[in-house]
Amino acid sequence: MTRKLALATVVASLVVSSMAACTGEQDELAQWMEQPPKKFDPQPYSALSGVDPFSQQKLTVALKQEARQPNSMLAAEINRRKEPLEAYPLDSMGMVGSVSKLGQPYALLRVENLLYQVKVGDYVGQNYGKITKITETEISLREIVQDAAGEWIERPGSLQLQEKSR
């Protein structure tokens, strides 16, 4: 019986203390409710009148400025005629084989269920990717991309031979 009495005493004291805590919170709530509401001043959104940082026009202007720079690695790339496989991203291409004609290696690329034959010096991908080496299992290339600081840098890339899935 004493154990039940002790448990009841503990429960009763917990209920009383939690009700006292609620009273303190109710006082704070009542004080907050009595304060006058703060006036809201709407501000006009002025960013619409600015230049969109991702606009095609801004990118075109930046590329033209870069192309005018002497010794710019991008200048030669912008001023040449684009090749058909530059319209596709690298991740949409797959190397499916390689052949050799008169001692020169060629690779076979599958793009949108069509096969293309490429050689060293051809361009692929959307980042000015120029093929530098072709082996039986890999196409090595260099791309020209912007780094975090906005500088144009060369980056190596590759396409691996894709094994046929069974």
N, C-alpha and C positions, 0 to 999 in steps of 0.2 A: 504494500500500500504506500509506503514512503517513496518508493521509486516512482509511482504514478504521480504522486503529489509533487515531487521534485521536477518531473518532466512538465507537468502542468504549470508550475511556477516559471520555468524557463520559457515556455511558449508564451505565457502571459506577458512576461517582461519583454520578449522580442516584439510582440504586437504593440505594446505601449511605446517602446522606443522607436519603432518604425512609424507609428502615428505621429510621434513628436517630430520626427524628421520631415514628414509630409507637411506639418504645420509650418515649418521654416520655409519650405519650398512654396507653400501657398502665399506666405507673406511677400516673398520675392516676386511672385507672379502678380500679386495685387499691386505692388509698387510699379512694376513694369507696365501694367495696364493703365495706370493713372497718368503716365507720362504722355505728353502730346505726341502724335505721330510725326516723324521726320518728313519734311517736304521733299518730294521727288522732282528733280529737275531733269527732264529728258534732254539728252545731247544728240545733236544730229550726227549721222554716220557719214563721215567725210572721206572714207577710204574709196568710195565708189568713183570719186573724181580723180583718183591717182592712177598710176600705170599698173596694170596687172603684171606681177613679176613672172608669170608663166605664159604670157601672151606670145603667140607665134611671131608677131611683129618685133617684139623686143629681142627675141632670140635671133631673128634674121639680121637685125641691126648689129648685134654683138658679133655674129659670125662674119659679117662684112667688114667690121672694124678689125677683127683678128686677121682676116685675109689680106688686108692692106699693110699689115706689119711686115717689115723686111725680115727675112730668115724665119718666118713663121712656118711650122710644120703643117699647119692647117691650110695655108695659102694654096699650095699645090693641089691639095685634096678638093678644095672647094671649086677651083677653076677647071677641073677636068670633068669629062662627061661621065655620068654615073652608069654603072653596069647593072644588068637586070637583078642579080642576086643581092644588091645593096638595098632593095626594097623590103627584104625580110630580116627579122631578127635572127641572130645566130641560134637561139634555142629552138627555132622552128625548123632548123636544118639537121640532117643526119647524114653522116658519111656511111655509105653502104658498100663501098668497094674502091679498088684502085686498079689502074691499068698503066701500061707503059707503051708509048708510041715513039719509035725511032730513038729510044733511049731516054725520052723525057717522061717523067711521071705525071699522071693525071689522076684525079680523084673523082669519084662519082658521088654527087650529093642528091639526096631526096628532099625536095621542097614541095609541099602540097601535092603529093603523089605524082610528081614529075621528076625525072632524073636529069641532072645537069652535070656536064663534064667540065672540071676546072683544072687549072694548072698554076704553077708558081707565077706570081705577079698579078693574078686575077683578084678582084675585090669581092668580098662577101660581107653580109651583115650591115647593120645600120650605124656602126661606129667607125667607118672608114677602114674596115678590116682588109688588109692586104695579105694574101697567102705568101708565106716565106719558105715553106718546106712541105713536101708531101712524102710520106712513107706509106708502107702497106697498111698501117693501122691508125694513122693520125695525120691531120692537117694542122700545121703550125701557122699562126698568123700574128700580125701585130695590129692593134687597134689604136685609134687616137681618141682619147676621152678627156673630159674635164675632171680635175681632182677637186677636193673640198674647197681649195682656195680659188677655184675658177681658172686655173692654169691648164693648158692643153698638154697632155703627156702621152707617151706611148705605153701601151699595156700589152703584154703577150697574151695570146689566147690560143685555143686549140679546139678541134672537133675530133672526137674519137670514133673509130670504126664501131658501128652498132652491130652486135651479134644478132642473128635472126632468132626470134623467140619461137619456141615450138609449141 
